[in-house]
Amino acid sequence: MPAPTSRSMSTTPPRDLPSPNTSLPTPVASPPHLPPLPRRSSYPAPSKLVFNF
């Protein structure tokens, strides 16, 4: 149950907001701070860090 909540909180920050906006025009440029490949692996990692904080 806490899993979805942590994801929602992570999606609240501007990290996800600019992601979809940039994903529309350029899916590759979407993650400027995080590469496209490691972006998937990094997604869950920062999520836990933000939730712990």
mmCIF file as gemmi writes it, N, C-alpha and C atoms, coordinates in Angstrom:
data_model
loop_
_atom_site.group_PDB
_atom_site.id
_atom_site.type_symbol
_atom_site.label_atom_id
_atom_site.label_alt_id
_atom_site.label_comp_id
_atom_site.label_asym_id
_atom_site.label_entity_id
_atom_site.label_seq_id
_atom_site.pdbx_PDB_ins_code
_atom_site.Cartn_x
_atom_site.Cartn_y
_atom_site.Cartn_z
_atom_site.occupancy
_atom_site.B_iso_or_equiv
_atom_site.pdbx_formal_charge
_atom_site.auth_seq_id
_atom_site.auth_asym_id
_atom_site.pdbx_PDB_model_num
ATOM 1 N N . MET Axp A 1 ? 0.835 -1.218 0 1 0 ? 1 A 1
ATOM 2 C CA . MET Axp A 1 ? 0 0 0 1 0 ? 1 A 1
ATOM 3 C C . MET Axp A 1 ? 0.87 1.269 0 1 0 ? 1 A 1
ATOM 4 N N . PRO Axp A 2 ? 1.946 1.289 0.782 1 0 ? 2 A 1
ATOM 5 C CA . PRO Axp A 2 ? 2.829 2.48 0.813 1 0 ? 2 A 1
ATOM 6 C C . PRO Axp A 2 ? 3.576 2.661 -0.504 1 0 ? 2 A 1
ATOM 7 N N . ALA Axp A 3 ? 3.635 1.589 -1.307 1 0 ? 3 A 1
ATOM 8 C CA . ALA Axp A 3 ? 4.359 1.671 -2.59 1 0 ? 3 A 1
ATOM 9 C C . ALA Axp A 3 ? 3.716 2.715 -3.505 1 0 ? 3 A 1
ATOM 10 N N . PRO Axp A 4 ? 2.389 2.621 -3.728 1 0 ? 4 A 1
ATOM 11 C CA . PRO Axp A 4 ? 1.718 3.588 -4.623 1 0 ? 4 A 1
ATOM 12 C C . PRO Axp A 4 ? 1.792 5.01 -4.082 1 0 ? 4 A 1
ATOM 13 N N . THR Axp A 5 ? 1.75 5.141 -2.762 1 0 ? 5 A 1
ATOM 14 C CA . THR Axp A 5 ? 1.801 6.478 -2.154 1 0 ? 5 A 1
ATOM 15 C C . THR Axp A 5 ? 3.149 7.131 -2.422 1 0 ? 5 A 1
ATOM 16 N N . SER Axp A 6 ? 4.209 6.345 -2.259 1 0 ? 6 A 1
ATOM 17 C CA . SER Axp A 6 ? 5.557 6.894 -2.481 1 0 ? 6 A 1
ATOM 18 C C . SER Axp A 6 ? 5.708 7.295 -3.944 1 0 ? 6 A 1
ATOM 19 N N . ARG Axp A 7 ? 5.114 6.517 -4.828 1 0 ? 7 A 1
ATOM 20 C CA . ARG Axp A 7 ? 5.209 6.825 -6.269 1 0 ? 7 A 1
ATOM 21 C C . ARG Axp A 7 ? 4.453 8.122 -6.565 1 0 ? 7 A 1
ATOM 22 N N . SER Axp A 8 ? 3.318 8.272 -5.936 1 0 ? 8 A 1
ATOM 23 C CA . SER Axp A 8 ? 2.506 9.48 -6.166 1 0 ? 8 A 1
ATOM 24 C C . SER Axp A 8 ? 3.283 10.716 -5.699 1 0 ? 8 A 1
ATOM 25 N N . MET Axp A 9 ? 3.921 10.596 -4.552 1 0 ? 9 A 1
ATOM 26 C CA . MET Axp A 9 ? 4.699 11.724 -4.02 1 0 ? 9 A 1
ATOM 27 C C . MET Axp A 9 ? 5.847 12.06 -4.968 1 0 ? 9 A 1
ATOM 28 N N . SER Axp A 10 ? 6.482 11.028 -5.494 1 0 ? 10 A 1
ATOM 29 C CA . SER Axp A 10 ? 7.611 11.239 -6.407 1 0 ? 10 A 1
ATOM 30 C C . SER Axp A 10 ? 7.125 11.903 -7.695 1 0 ? 10 A 1
ATOM 31 N N . THR Axp A 11 ? 5.896 11.58 -8.081 1 0 ? 11 A 1
ATOM 32 C CA . THR Axp A 11 ? 5.346 12.154 -9.321 1 0 ? 11 A 1
ATOM 33 C C . THR Axp A 11 ? 4.893 13.595 -9.089 1 0 ? 11 A 1
ATOM 34 N N . THR Axp A 12 ? 4.654 13.953 -7.833 1 0 ? 12 A 1
ATOM 35 C CA . THR Axp A 12 ? 4.196 15.313 -7.531 1 0 ? 12 A 1
ATOM 36 C C . THR Axp A 12 ? 5.269 16.358 -7.847 1 0 ? 12 A 1
ATOM 37 N N . PRO Axp A 13 ? 6.529 16.079 -7.494 1 0 ? 13 A 1
ATOM 38 C CA . PRO Axp A 13 ? 7.615 17.046 -7.765 1 0 ? 13 A 1
ATOM 39 C C . PRO Axp A 13 ? 7.697 17.407 -9.245 1 0 ? 13 A 1
ATOM 40 N N . PRO Axp A 14 ? 8.429 18.474 -9.566 1 0 ? 14 A 1
ATOM 41 C CA . PRO Axp A 14 ? 8.561 18.939 -10.962 1 0 ? 14 A 1
ATOM 42 C C . PRO Axp A 14 ? 9.358 17.948 -11.795 1 0 ? 14 A 1
ATOM 43 N N . ARG Axp A 15 ? 9.924 16.956 -11.163 1 0 ? 15 A 1
ATOM 44 C CA . ARG Axp A 15 ? 10.727 15.962 -11.904 1 0 ? 15 A 1
ATOM 45 C C . ARG Axp A 15 ? 9.849 15.27 -12.954 1 0 ? 15 A 1
ATOM 46 N N . ASP Axp A 16 ? 8.657 14.891 -12.546 1 0 ? 16 A 1
ATOM 47 C CA . ASP Axp A 16 ? 7.765 14.188 -13.482 1 0 ? 16 A 1
ATOM 48 C C . ASP Axp A 16 ? 6.994 15.181 -14.358 1 0 ? 16 A 1
ATOM 49 N N . LEU Axp A 17 ? 6.726 16.352 -13.824 1 0 ? 17 A 1
ATOM 50 C CA . LEU Axp A 17 ? 5.961 17.356 -14.581 1 0 ? 17 A 1
ATOM 51 C C . LEU Axp A 17 ? 6.647 17.694 -15.909 1 0 ? 17 A 1
ATOM 52 N N . PRO Axp A 18 ? 7.914 18.072 -15.863 1 0 ? 18 A 1
ATOM 53 C CA . PRO Axp A 18 ? 8.639 18.406 -17.104 1 0 ? 18 A 1
ATOM 54 C C . PRO Axp A 18 ? 8.922 17.159 -17.941 1 0 ? 18 A 1
ATOM 55 N N . SER Axp A 19 ? 8.93 16.017 -17.3 1 0 ? 19 A 1
ATOM 56 C CA . SER Axp A 19 ? 9.228 14.769 -18.028 1 0 ? 19 A 1
ATOM 57 C C . SER Axp A 19 ? 8.211 14.521 -19.147 1 0 ? 19 A 1
ATOM 58 N N . PRO Axp A 20 ? 6.925 14.484 -18.824 1 0 ? 20 A 1
ATOM 59 C CA . PRO Axp A 20 ? 5.895 14.232 -19.847 1 0 ? 20 A 1
ATOM 60 C C . PRO Axp A 20 ? 5.865 15.35 -20.887 1 0 ? 20 A 1
ATOM 61 N N . ASN Axp A 21 ? 6.045 16.579 -20.436 1 0 ? 21 A 1
ATOM 62 C CA . ASN Axp A 21 ? 6.026 17.713 -21.373 1 0 ? 21 A 1
ATOM 63 C C . ASN Axp A 21 ? 7.14 17.574 -22.406 1 0 ? 21 A 1
ATOM 64 N N . THR Axp A 22 ? 8.327 17.205 -21.934 1 0 ? 22 A 1
ATOM 65 C CA . THR Axp A 22 ? 9.461 17.068 -22.856 1 0 ? 22 A 1
ATOM 66 C C . THR Axp A 22 ? 9.376 15.736 -23.6 1 0 ? 22 A 1
ATOM 67 N N . SER Axp A 23 ? 8.657 14.783 -22.998 1 0 ? 23 A 1
ATOM 68 C CA . SER Axp A 23 ? 8.557 13.461 -23.632 1 0 ? 23 A 1
ATOM 69 C C . SER Axp A 23 ? 7.753 13.562 -24.933 1 0 ? 23 A 1
ATOM 70 N N . LEU Axp A 24 ? 6.776 14.438 -24.964 1 0 ? 24 A 1
ATOM 71 C CA . LEU Axp A 24 ? 5.936 14.593 -26.165 1 0 ? 24 A 1
ATOM 72 C C . LEU Axp A 24 ? 6.777 15.02 -27.374 1 0 ? 24 A 1
ATOM 73 N N . PRO Axp A 25 ? 7.508 16.123 -27.264 1 0 ? 25 A 1
ATOM 74 C CA . PRO Axp A 25 ? 8.323 16.608 -28.39 1 0 ? 25 A 1
ATOM 75 C C . PRO Axp A 25 ? 9.551 15.734 -28.618 1 0 ? 25 A 1
ATOM 76 N N . THR Axp A 26 ? 10.24 15.377 -27.533 1 0 ? 26 A 1
ATOM 77 C CA . THR Axp A 26 ? 11.471 14.583 -27.687 1 0 ? 26 A 1
ATOM 78 C C . THR Axp A 26 ? 11.576 13.576 -26.542 1 0 ? 26 A 1
ATOM 79 N N . PRO Axp A 27 ? 11.246 12.323 -26.801 1 0 ? 27 A 1
ATOM 80 C CA . PRO Axp A 27 ? 11.296 11.271 -25.776 1 0 ? 27 A 1
ATOM 81 C C . PRO Axp A 27 ? 12.719 11.039 -25.285 1 0 ? 27 A 1
ATOM 82 N N . VAL Axp A 28 ? 13.694 11.24 -26.157 1 0 ? 28 A 1
ATOM 83 C CA . VAL Axp A 28 ? 15.098 11.018 -25.771 1 0 ? 28 A 1
ATOM 84 C C . VAL Axp A 28 ? 15.607 12.19 -24.932 1 0 ? 28 A 1
ATOM 85 N N . ALA Axp A 29 ? 15.141 13.402 -25.26 1 0 ? 29 A 1
ATOM 86 C CA . ALA Axp A 29 ? 15.583 14.597 -24.533 1 0 ? 29 A 1
ATOM 87 C C . ALA Axp A 29 ? 14.766 14.766 -23.25 1 0 ? 29 A 1
ATOM 88 N N . SER Axp A 30 ? 13.745 13.947 -23.089 1 0 ? 30 A 1
ATOM 89 C CA . SER Axp A 30 ? 12.883 14.047 -21.912 1 0 ? 30 A 1
ATOM 90 C C . SER Axp A 30 ? 13.719 14.04 -20.629 1 0 ? 30 A 1
ATOM 91 N N . PRO Axp A 31 ? 14.596 13.048 -20.463 1 0 ? 31 A 1
ATOM 92 C CA . PRO Axp A 31 ? 15.439 12.994 -19.258 1 0 ? 31 A 1
ATOM 93 C C . PRO Axp A 31 ? 16.766 13.711 -19.461 1 0 ? 31 A 1
ATOM 94 N N . PRO Axp A 32 ? 16.816 15.028 -19.258 1 0 ? 32 A 1
ATOM 95 C CA . PRO Axp A 32 ? 18.058 15.793 -19.438 1 0 ? 32 A 1
ATOM 96 C C . PRO Axp A 32 ? 19.054 15.517 -18.316 1 0 ? 32 A 1
ATOM 97 N N . HIS Axp A 33 ? 18.543 15.312 -17.109 1 0 ? 33 A 1
ATOM 98 C CA . HIS Axp A 33 ? 19.412 15.056 -15.958 1 0 ? 33 A 1
ATOM 99 C C . HIS Axp A 33 ? 19.725 13.555 -15.849 1 0 ? 33 A 1
ATOM 100 N N . LEU Axp A 34 ? 18.825 12.737 -16.422 1 0 ? 34 A 1
ATOM 101 C CA . LEU Axp A 34 ? 19.037 11.283 -16.366 1 0 ? 34 A 1
ATOM 102 C C . LEU Axp A 34 ? 18.93 10.688 -17.765 1 0 ? 34 A 1
ATOM 103 N N . PRO Axp A 35 ? 19.902 9.872 -18.15 1 0 ? 35 A 1
ATOM 104 C CA . PRO Axp A 35 ? 19.884 9.22 -19.478 1 0 ? 35 A 1
ATOM 105 C C . PRO Axp A 35 ? 18.6 8.413 -19.69 1 0 ? 35 A 1
ATOM 106 N N . PRO Axp A 36 ? 18.282 8.04 -20.936 1 0 ? 36 A 1
ATOM 107 C CA . PRO Axp A 36 ? 17.055 7.295 -21.244 1 0 ? 36 A 1
ATOM 108 C C . PRO Axp A 36 ? 17.112 5.851 -20.737 1 0 ? 36 A 1
ATOM 109 N N . LEU Axp A 37 ? 18.248 5.199 -20.895 1 0 ? 37 A 1
ATOM 110 C CA . LEU Axp A 37 ? 18.358 3.791 -20.478 1 0 ? 37 A 1
ATOM 111 C C . LEU Axp A 37 ? 18.365 3.668 -18.951 1 0 ? 37 A 1
ATOM 112 N N . PRO Axp A 38 ? 19.336 4.282 -18.28 1 0 ? 38 A 1
ATOM 113 C CA . PRO Axp A 38 ? 19.411 4.2 -16.81 1 0 ? 38 A 1
ATOM 114 C C . PRO Axp A 38 ? 18.25 4.936 -16.147 1 0 ? 38 A 1
ATOM 115 N N . ARG Axp A 39 ? 17.542 5.728 -16.918 1 0 ? 39 A 1
ATOM 116 C CA . ARG Axp A 39 ? 16.426 6.482 -16.353 1 0 ? 39 A 1
ATOM 117 C C . ARG Axp A 39 ? 15.433 5.524 -15.678 1 0 ? 39 A 1
ATOM 118 N N . ARG Axp A 40 ? 15.187 4.386 -16.304 1 0 ? 40 A 1
ATOM 119 C CA . ARG Axp A 40 ? 14.223 3.422 -15.732 1 0 ? 40 A 1
ATOM 120 C C . ARG Axp A 40 ? 14.75 2.886 -14.398 1 0 ? 40 A 1
ATOM 121 N N . SER Axp A 41 ? 16.017 2.563 -14.37 1 0 ? 41 A 1
ATOM 122 C CA . SER Axp A 41 ? 16.617 2.006 -13.149 1 0 ? 41 A 1
ATOM 123 C C . SER Axp A 41 ? 16.706 3.094 -12.075 1 0 ? 41 A 1
ATOM 124 N N . SER Axp A 42 ? 16.961 4.317 -12.513 1 0 ? 42 A 1
ATOM 125 C CA . SER Axp A 42 ? 17.123 5.427 -11.567 1 0 ? 42 A 1
ATOM 126 C C . SER Axp A 42 ? 15.766 5.849 -10.995 1 0 ? 42 A 1
ATOM 127 N N . TYR Axp A 43 ? 14.711 5.602 -11.756 1 0 ? 43 A 1
ATOM 128 C CA . TYR Axp A 43 ? 13.377 6.03 -11.305 1 0 ? 43 A 1
ATOM 129 C C . TYR Axp A 43 ? 13.056 5.501 -9.902 1 0 ? 43 A 1
ATOM 130 N N . PRO Axp A 44 ? 13.138 4.174 -9.691 1 0 ? 44 A 1
ATOM 131 C CA . PRO Axp A 44 ? 12.828 3.595 -8.38 1 0 ? 44 A 1
ATOM 132 C C . PRO Axp A 44 ? 13.853 4.001 -7.327 1 0 ? 44 A 1
ATOM 133 N N . ALA Axp A 45 ? 15.086 4.185 -7.73 1 0 ? 45 A 1
ATOM 134 C CA . ALA Axp A 45 ? 16.152 4.544 -6.781 1 0 ? 45 A 1
ATOM 135 C C . ALA Axp A 45 ? 15.853 5.899 -6.129 1 0 ? 45 A 1
ATOM 136 N N . PRO Axp A 46 ? 15.708 6.966 -6.926 1 0 ? 46 A 1
ATOM 137 C CA . PRO Axp A 46 ? 15.427 8.296 -6.362 1 0 ? 46 A 1
ATOM 138 C C . PRO Axp A 46 ? 14.086 8.321 -5.629 1 0 ? 46 A 1
ATOM 139 N N . SER Axp A 47 ? 13.156 7.513 -6.073 1 0 ? 47 A 1
ATOM 140 C CA . SER Axp A 47 ? 11.833 7.465 -5.436 1 0 ? 47 A 1
ATOM 141 C C . SER Axp A 47 ? 11.985 7.111 -3.955 1 0 ? 47 A 1
ATOM 142 N N . LYS Axp A 48 ? 12.796 6.107 -3.696 1 0 ? 48 A 1
ATOM 143 C CA . LYS Axp A 48 ? 12.996 5.663 -2.305 1 0 ? 48 A 1
ATOM 144 C C . LYS Axp A 48 ? 13.749 6.746 -1.527 1 0 ? 48 A 1
ATOM 145 N N . LEU Axp A 49 ? 14.711 7.374 -2.168 1 0 ? 49 A 1
ATOM 146 C CA . LEU Axp A 49 ? 15.497 8.419 -1.508 1 0 ? 49 A 1
ATOM 147 C C . LEU Axp A 49 ? 14.595 9.59 -1.12 1 0 ? 49 A 1
ATOM 148 N N . VAL Axp A 50 ? 13.75 9.986 -2.047 1 0 ? 50 A 1
ATOM 149 C CA . VAL Axp A 50 ? 12.845 11.117 -1.786 1 0 ? 50 A 1
ATOM 150 C C . VAL Axp A 50 ? 11.867 10.75 -0.672 1 0 ? 50 A 1
ATOM 151 N N . PHE Axp A 51 ? 11.385 9.516 -0.707 1 0 ? 51 A 1
ATOM 152 C CA . PHE Axp A 51 ? 10.41 9.081 0.298 1 0 ? 51 A 1
ATOM 153 C C . PHE Axp A 51 ? 11.064 9.043 1.683 1 0 ? 51 A 1
ATOM 154 N N . ASN Axp A 52 ? 12.317 8.593 1.737 1 0 ? 52 A 1
ATOM 155 C CA . ASN Axp A 52 ? 13.042 8.531 3.012 1 0 ? 52 A 1
ATOM 156 C C . ASN Axp A 52 ? 13.249 9.937 3.564 1 0 ? 52 A 1
ATOM 157 N N . PHE Axp A 53 ? 13.543 10.85 2.678 1 0 ? 53 A 1
ATOM 158 C CA . PHE Axp A 53 ? 13.792 12.224 3.082 1 0 ? 53 A 1
ATOM 159 C C . PHE Axp A 53 ? 12.522 12.779 3.732 1 0 ? 53 A 1
